[in-house]
């Protein structure tokens, strides 16, 4: 009798804020893996400060993925491979939009492999309608009151307008 092990992946990111591109990658990962844990980075190293708290970012994602039964959302503050180990994940799933993403993610994959060769990095290419989409771009658009309704979930658009003092 063979023993089946659950295939668990993590989808880490700052998600400040979560975009429809992020949600597409999470949804696609949920169809590939038995369980997906979305890891919200508490204090991102590449950014000086976040617009939303980790708890707010977590809540936005929980609301947006409510129909995905095999996805959980957690905040983490340790090394990515340590977070992966803590949830029993064997894979790290990231989205790739452009060559610039590849260069950074290749470096991170090599470092993560050095830290734990048992955890695989898996990359999912962004759909063409999301290939330009970034949290930074969405925030910049929101600052100037551009329509972001097709780029982020409605609660995120409303929270951005509120946080940035826009209507």
C-alpha positions as CSV (number, residue, x, y, z in Angstrom):
1,X,0.0,0.0,0.0
2,X,1.5,3.3,-1.0
3,X,1.4,6.3,1.3
4,X,0.3,9.6,-0.3
5,X,1.8,12.8,1.1
6,X,0.0,16.1,0.8
7,X,1.8,18.5,-1.6
8,X,2.0,21.8,0.2
9,X,3.3,25.1,-1.4
10,X,3.8,28.6,-0.1
11,X,3.1,31.7,-2.1
12,X,5.2,34.4,-0.3
13,X,5.1,38.1,-0.9
14,X,4.6,41.5,0.7
15,X,1.2,41.9,-1.0
16,X,1.1,45.7,-0.4
17,X,-1.5,45.6,-1.7
18,X,-2.6,42.3,-3.2
19,X,-3.4,42.6,-6.9
20,X,-5.5,40.5,-9.2
21,X,-2.2,39.3,-10.6
22,X,-1.2,37.9,-7.2
23,X,-4.7,36.3,-6.9
24,X,-4.3,34.7,-10.3
25,X,-1.0,33.1,-9.3
26,X,-2.5,31.9,-5.9
27,X,-5.5,30.5,-7.7
28,X,-3.5,28.7,-10.2
29,X,-1.2,27.3,-7.5
30,X,-4.3,26.0,-5.6
31,X,-5.1,23.9,-8.7
32,X,-1.6,22.4,-8.8
33,X,-1.0,21.7,-5.1
34,X,-3.1,20.0,-2.4
35,X,-2.6,23.0,-0.1
36,X,-1.3,26.5,-0.5
37,X,-0.2,28.8,2.3
38,X,0.0,32.4,1.3
39,X,2.8,33.9,3.3
40,X,2.4,37.6,4.0
41,X,5.9,39.1,4.8
42,X,5.6,41.0,8.0
43,X,8.4,43.5,7.3
44,X,9.7,43.2,3.8
45,X,13.5,43.7,3.4
46,X,13.2,45.3,-0.1
47,X,10.8,48.0,1.0
48,X,11.3,50.7,3.6
49,X,7.7,50.7,4.8
50,X,4.4,49.2,3.8
51,X,1.2,51.2,3.2
52,X,-0.9,48.5,4.9
53,X,-0.1,46.5,8.1
54,X,0.6,42.8,7.8
55,X,-2.8,42.1,9.4
56,X,-4.6,44.4,6.8
57,X,-2.8,42.7,3.9
58,X,-3.7,39.3,5.3
59,X,-7.4,40.3,5.7
60,X,-7.5,41.5,2.1
61,X,-6.2,38.2,0.8
62,X,-8.4,36.1,3.1
63,X,-11.4,38.0,1.8
64,X,-10.4,37.6,-1.9
65,X,-9.6,33.9,-1.7
66,X,-12.6,32.8,0.4
67,X,-13.8,30.4,-2.3
68,X,-10.5,28.5,-2.4
69,X,-10.9,25.8,0.2
70,X,-7.2,24.6,0.1
71,X,-5.6,28.1,0.6
72,X,-4.6,29.5,4.0
73,X,-3.0,32.9,4.7
74,X,-0.4,33.5,7.3
75,X,1.9,36.3,8.3
76,X,5.6,35.4,8.7
77,X,8.8,37.2,9.9
78,X,11.5,34.6,9.4
79,X,13.6,33.3,6.5
80,X,11.4,32.0,3.7
81,X,12.8,28.5,3.9
82,X,12.1,28.5,7.7
83,X,8.5,29.6,7.0
84,X,8.2,26.8,4.4
85,X,9.5,24.2,6.8
86,X,7.1,25.4,9.5
87,X,4.1,24.8,7.4
88,X,5.4,21.5,5.8
89,X,5.8,23.0,2.3
90,X,8.0,21.4,-0.2
91,X,7.6,24.2,-2.8
92,X,7.8,27.9,-3.1
93,X,5.6,29.3,-5.8
94,X,6.3,32.7,-7.3
95,X,4.9,34.6,-10.3
96,X,7.1,35.9,-13.0
97,X,6.2,38.9,-15.1
98,X,9.3,40.0,-16.9
99,X,13.1,39.4,-17.3
100,X,13.7,41.7,-14.3
101,X,11.6,39.3,-12.1
102,X,13.6,36.4,-13.4
103,X,16.9,37.9,-12.5
104,X,15.9,38.6,-8.9
105,X,14.0,35.3,-8.4
106,X,16.8,33.2,-9.9
107,X,19.1,34.7,-7.2
108,X,16.6,34.0,-4.5
109,X,16.0,30.4,-5.7
110,X,19.7,29.7,-5.6
111,X,20.0,31.1,-2.0
112,X,16.9,29.2,-0.9
113,X,18.3,26.0,-2.4
114,X,21.5,26.5,-0.5
115,X,19.6,26.9,2.7
116,X,17.3,23.9,2.0
117,X,17.8,21.8,-1.1
118,X,14.6,19.8,-0.4
119,X,12.4,22.9,-1.0
120,X,11.8,23.5,-4.7
121,X,11.2,26.9,-6.3
122,X,8.3,26.8,-8.8
123,X,7.6,29.7,-11.1
124,X,4.3,30.5,-12.8
125,X,4.3,33.0,-15.6
126,X,1.9,35.9,-15.3
127,X,-1.0,35.9,-17.7
128,X,-0.5,38.6,-20.4
129,X,-3.3,40.8,-18.9
130,X,-1.4,40.9,-15.6
131,X,2.2,41.0,-16.9
132,X,2.5,44.7,-16.2
133,X,0.8,44.7,-12.8
134,X,2.6,45.5,-9.6
135,X,1.6,46.7,-6.2
136,X,3.9,49.7,-6.6
137,X,2.2,50.6,-9.9
138,X,-1.3,50.2,-8.4
139,X,-0.3,52.5,-5.5
140,X,1.1,55.1,-7.8
141,X,-2.1,55.0,-9.9
142,X,-4.2,55.3,-6.8
143,X,-2.3,58.4,-5.6
144,X,-3.4,60.2,-8.8
145,X,-7.0,58.9,-8.5
146,X,-6.7,56.6,-11.6
147,X,-9.3,53.8,-12.0
148,X,-7.7,50.7,-10.4
149,X,-11.0,48.7,-10.1
150,X,-9.9,46.1,-12.6
151,X,-6.5,45.6,-11.0
152,X,-7.3,44.9,-7.4
153,X,-10.3,43.5,-5.4
154,X,-12.9,46.1,-4.6
155,X,-12.1,46.2,-0.8
156,X,-8.5,46.9,-1.7
157,X,-9.4,49.8,-4.1
158,X,-11.6,51.3,-1.4
159,X,-8.9,51.0,1.3
160,X,-6.3,52.6,-1.1
161,X,-8.7,55.5,-1.7
162,X,-9.3,55.9,2.0
163,X,-5.6,55.5,3.0
164,X,-4.4,57.9,0.3
165,X,-7.2,60.4,0.9
166,X,-8.8,60.0,-2.5
167,X,-12.4,59.5,-3.5
